[in-house]
Amino acid sequence: MKLTEENRIRLNRLLVGLISLACLLTGASIGLFDSAENIWTGAFVRVGLLMGAVCLAMPTPSRPAAWAGFNPLWIPVLFAVLFIIAYRPRVMAPIAGVVFLLVFLLPLLTRGRR
């Protein structure tokens, strides 16, 4: 039996969701029956949350993946911004405000003028 691409996408998303659920349940059961300070509790919960986020970001037959439109040239820009935020947070606050205005609010204001 050959899987179509649509069925393969559904199956992969289901498997990632099941892995997430299994990790979360394992972490919860270790935390309940042993102790919440157990290192495995935190590890399973973190992996379960991460896998849940990946499951939500995966493509479905009706929509592409969440990262399908991401331009890889933005990666160095993101690292530079994170470095500036960590090194000089006071400098980054006004810059972040200006970028927010330009990226999010300016297109909303100019949309009606076309």
C-alpha positions in Angstrom: 0.0 0.0 0.0 1.5 3.3 -1.1 0.8 6.4 1.0 -0.1 9.6 -0.8 1.5 12.9 0.2 -1.6 14.1 1.9 -1.8 10.9 4.0 1.9 11.0 4.8 1.5 14.6 6.1 -1.4 13.6 8.3 0.5 10.5 9.6 3.6 12.5 10.4 1.6 15.1 12.3 -0.3 12.5 14.2 2.9 10.7 15.2 4.6 13.9 16.4 1.4 14.7 18.4 1.4 11.2 20.0 5.1 11.6 20.9 4.3 14.9 22.5 1.4 13.5 24.5 3.4 10.5 25.6 6.2 12.7 26.8 3.9 15.0 28.7 2.1 12.1 30.3 5.4 10.4 31.3 6.7 13.7 32.8 3.4 14.2 34.7 3.4 10.6 36.0 7.0 10.8 37.1 6.3 14.1 38.8 3.3 12.7 40.6 4.7 9.3 41.7 8.3 10.2 42.4 8.9 13.9 42.9 8.6 17.1 40.8 12.3 17.8 41.4 13.3 14.6 39.4 15.5 15.5 36.4 13.4 13.2 34.2 10.2 15.1 35.0 11.5 18.4 33.6 13.1 16.7 30.6 10.0 14.9 29.5 7.8 17.9 30.0 10.2 20.1 28.0 10.4 17.6 25.2 6.6 17.2 25.2 6.0 20.9 24.9 8.6 21.3 22.1 7.1 18.4 20.2 3.6 19.9 20.7 4.8 23.2 19.2 6.3 21.3 16.3 3.1 19.4 15.8 1.1 22.7 15.6 3.6 24.2 13.2 3.6 21.2 10.8 1.7 21.4 7.5 -1.8 20.2 7.0 -3.4 19.3 3.7 -5.3 22.7 3.8 -2.3 24.9 4.7 1.5 24.9 4.3 3.9 24.7 7.1 4.3 27.6 9.5 7.9 28.2 8.3 7.2 27.8 4.6 7.3 31.6 3.9 10.4 32.2 6.1 13.4 33.8 4.3 16.7 32.2 5.5 18.5 35.5 5.0 16.7 36.8 8.1 18.7 34.3 10.4 21.8 36.5 10.7 19.6 39.6 11.3 17.8 37.7 14.1 21.1 36.7 15.7 22.3 40.3 15.5 19.2 41.6 17.1 19.4 39.0 19.9 23.0 39.9 20.5 22.1 43.6 20.7 19.3 42.9 23.1 21.6 40.8 25.3 24.5 43.3 25.2 22.7 46.6 25.2 19.0 46.3 26.1 18.6 50.1 26.6 19.7 50.8 23.0 17.4 48.1 21.6 14.1 49.4 23.2 13.7 52.5 21.0 14.9 50.6 17.9 12.3 47.9 18.6 9.6 50.5 18.8 10.5 52.1 15.5 10.7 48.7 13.8 7.3 47.7 15.2 5.8 50.9 13.8 7.3 50.4 10.4 6.6 46.7 10.1 3.1 46.4 11.6 1.4 49.7 11.8 2.6 51.4 8.6 1.0 48.8 6.3 -2.3 49.1 8.2 -2.3 52.9 7.7 -1.4 52.8 4.0 -3.7 50.0 3.1 -6.7 52.3 2.3 -4.7 54.7 0.1 -4.1 52.2 -2.7 
